């Protein structure tokens, strides 16, 4: 069995306190049951959290300072087969050494899909 897919997202709002992104659901993201794979949901939330911490900075691959996730706690409470997911990331704690982000992923009709808390440190 061969499955191919693409993950694509767009940041639609970015402030110093919040990032909002949207990710269209594509066929290659679906698991054998026809709903979005949990890994795609977690990836989307993690990327939005990282964008929030970066605060508009850009990093080249391998550059020191990129926010590495060191812990991730996720409650996956819903899913869907089509449409768009929206992720909203906000700081719980903004620190020089450690930052904690809460990201809520919602789907159709603002239904909660996932609620994540991630902790990040700057890479060396």
N, C-alpha and C positions, 0 to 999 in steps of 0.2 A: 504494500500500500504506500503510495506517495501522496503527500499533501503539501501544498505550497501556499503561503499566505504572506500578506503584507500588513504591517502595523503602521498606521499613519495618524497623526494628530495635529491639531492647530491650537496654539495659545490664542485665546480670544480676548483675554484681559490679564494685565500684569501690573500690579502695584507693589509697593514695598511690603505690604501686608498680606497679599492674596494673589494667587494665580488661578485662572480658570482656563481649562482646555477642553476641547471636544475631539472625540475619536469616532469616526464612522465604523460601523460594524461591517466587516467584509467576509465573504464565504471562507477564506483561508484561516480565519480566526476561530471558526466554530469547531467544537469538539465532536466526537462521534454521535452525541445526542442532539446536535444541532444548535447548541447554545455557545456563547463565547467562552473560550478556554480561560480558566482562572489566571493562568500565567499572563495572558494579554491584559487582563484587568489590572493585575498587580504591576506590570510594566508601565502601563499608562499612569497609574497613580504615583509610582516612584519617579517617573520622569517629570511630572508636574511639580512634585515636591522639590526635586533638584533644581528646576527652573526658579522656583520661589527663593531657594537659598542663594542661588547664583546672583540674583538681583540685577539681571541685565548683563552680567559679565559673560564673555564667551571663553571657552577653553578649547585648546587643541587636544587631541587624544594624547594621554600620557602626561598632561600638564599637572603639576602639583597644585593643590588647593581645590580641586574638584570635590564637591560634596559626596562622600561615600556613605551609603546607607549601611549602618552597623546593626540595626535591628528593625524588624518589621512585624507588626501585629495587625492581622487583618481579619475582619468579620465579613465573609462573603454571604450576603443575605438575599440576593436576588440575581436574576440574569435575564437575558432576552436574546432573540434570534436575529433581529434586524434593527435598523435605526441608528441612533447615535448615543454614545455615552458622554457624559459631562463630568469632569473632575474639578473639584474646588479644593485647593490646598491653602491652609492658613497656619501660621506659627502657633505652637503651644508654648515654645521657649525658643527665643532667638539668642544664641550665645556665640562667643568667640571660638570656643572649643567644640561645643556640642549644641546642635539645634534639633528640636523636636517639631515635627509637622503632623497635622491631622489632615487627611485627604478624604473627602466623601465623593464617591462615584455614584452618579444617578443616571437613570435611563428614562424611558418614556413616562410622561406624566410626573416627572420628578421623583419617581420611585427609587429608593435607595438600593443600589446594587452592591456596594462595598463601603466599609468604613475602615480606614487604615490609619495607624499611627506609626511613623517612622522616625528613627533617630539617625542623625548624620554627623560625620566629622569631616574636616578637610583632609584630602589625601596628602601624603608626603611626597 
